[in-house]
Amino acid sequence: VRVDRDAAWVANRKIQNLNSLIPLFKNTLLTTEQENIDVAAESLLLYVFSRLNAKASAQNDIIDKISEITEKRFHEPDLSISDIAKEIGYNPKYLSHLFKKKMQVSYSEYLRSIRFKYSISLFELGLSSVKNVALLSGFTDPLYFSKIFKKIVGVPPSKY
């Protein structure tokens, strides 16, 4: 009966942060009989690792989903993290923070890099109109595109 009650308590316990683990460990270790302490401690560790792994996996799934949507829709000039957040049902600030934390780059920088890689591939395929390449790559302003292109690539798009 005691084991069932403790198992139910652990199953309903959510890990909010590392500080929330302290009461979980204290309660379990204080209420477990001495001969079962090693089993209880091992069970707790396995539980914690599984929860932490599940959380990291879920975050990676979200990042994968953001990347997938971005790669499909990068050519849309008004694409933003807010649009993606709305589409997948998350808070835009949370997604922006999570993306920056996991990818080490802001979403807007990530989107810009995808657009520039695509624009370079268009130039390499023979398109020569800077305006058309900019528009096909998701930029609404060819002058802004040219300025940033030169800054990133080192030469103006008309010379590329």
C-alpha positions in Angstrom: 0.0 0.0 0.0 2.8 2.4 0.9 4.7 1.7 -2.3 1.5 2.4 -4.3 0.9 5.7 -2.5 4.5 6.8 -3.1 4.5 5.7 -6.7 1.3 7.7 -7.3 2.9 10.8 -5.6 6.0 10.5 -7.8 3.9 9.9 -10.9 1.9 13.1 -10.3 4.9 15.2 -9.4 6.1 17.5 -12.2 9.7 18.7 -12.4 9.5 22.4 -12.9 13.2 23.1 -12.3 16.1 21.5 -10.3 14.9 23.1 -7.1 11.6 21.2 -7.3 13.7 17.9 -7.1 14.8 18.6 -3.5 11.4 18.1 -1.9 10.8 15.1 -4.1 14.1 13.4 -2.9 13.6 14.5 0.7 10.0 13.2 0.9 10.9 9.9 -0.7 14.1 9.3 1.3 12.4 10.3 4.6 9.3 8.1 4.1 11.1 5.0 2.6 11.9 2.2 4.9 15.7 1.7 5.5 15.9 -1.7 3.7 14.3 -0.2 0.5 16.3 3.1 0.4 18.6 2.0 -2.4 15.7 0.9 -4.6 13.9 4.1 -3.9 16.9 6.3 -4.7 17.6 4.4 -7.9 13.9 4.7 -8.9 14.0 8.4 -8.3 17.1 8.9 -10.4 15.7 6.9 -13.3 12.4 8.9 -13.0 14.3 12.2 -13.1 16.5 11.2 -16.0 13.4 10.0 -18.0 11.6 13.3 -17.3 14.6 15.4 -18.2 15.2 13.4 -21.4 11.5 13.7 -22.4 11.7 17.5 -21.9 14.8 17.9 -24.0 13.3 15.6 -26.7 10.1 17.7 -26.8 12.1 20.9 -27.1 14.1 19.4 -30.0 10.8 18.4 -31.7 9.7 22.0 -31.5 12.9 23.3 -33.0 12.6 20.7 -35.7 9.1 21.8 -36.4 10.1 25.5 -36.6 13.0 24.6 -39.0 10.7 22.5 -41.2 8.1 25.3 -41.4 10.8 27.9 -42.1 12.3 25.8 -44.9 8.9 25.4 -46.6 7.9 29.1 -46.2 11.1 31.1 -46.1 10.1 32.8 -49.4 7.1 34.4 -47.7 8.2 38.0 -46.9 6.1 38.3 -43.7 7.1 35.0 -42.2 7.9 35.4 -38.5 8.3 33.4 -35.3 4.9 34.8 -34.4 3.3 33.2 -37.4 4.9 29.9 -36.6 3.9 30.1 -33.0 0.3 30.7 -34.0 0.5 27.8 -36.4 1.8 25.3 -33.9 0.0 26.7 -30.8 2.9 28.2 -28.7 3.7 31.5 -27.3 5.9 33.5 -29.6 8.2 34.8 -26.9 8.7 31.2 -25.6 9.5 29.9 -29.1 11.9 32.8 -29.7 13.7 32.2 -26.4 13.8 28.4 -27.0 15.0 28.8 -30.5 17.9 31.1 -29.5 18.8 28.9 -26.6 19.0 25.7 -28.8 20.2 27.1 -32.1 22.6 29.8 -30.7 21.1 32.3 -33.2 18.0 34.3 -33.2 15.1 33.2 -35.4 15.4 36.3 -37.7 19.1 35.6 -38.2 18.3 31.9 -39.0 15.6 33.0 -41.5 17.9 35.5 -43.1 20.6 32.9 -43.5 18.2 30.5 -45.3 17.1 33.3 -47.6 20.6 34.3 -48.4 21.7 30.7 -49.1 18.7 30.4 -51.5 19.5 33.7 -53.2 23.1 32.6 -53.8 21.8 29.4 -55.3 19.6 31.4 -57.6 22.5 33.5 -58.8 24.6 30.4 -59.3 21.7 28.9 -61.4 22.0 32.0 -63.7 19.4 34.4 -62.5 20.9 37.9 -62.8 18.1 40.2 -61.8 18.8 41.4 -58.2 15.2 42.4 -57.8 13.8 39.0 -58.9 16.3 37.1 -56.7 15.5 39.3 -53.7 11.7 38.8 -54.2 12.0 35.0 -54.8 14.2 34.7 -51.6 11.6 36.4 -49.4 12.9 40.0 -49.3 10.5 42.8 -50.1 13.1 45.5 -50.6 15.8 44.8 -53.2 17.9 47.7 -51.9 18.0 46.2 -48.4 18.7 42.9 -49.9 21.7 44.3 -51.8 23.1 46.1 -48.8 22.9 43.0 -46.6 24.1 40.8 -49.4 27.3 42.9 -49.8 27.8 42.9 -46.0 27.5 39.2 -45.8 29.1 38.0 -49.1 31.6 40.8 -49.6 30.5 41.8 -53.0 27.3 43.4 -54.3 24.7 40.9 -55.7 25.1 42.5 -59.2 28.8 41.5 -59.2 28.2 38.0 -57.8 
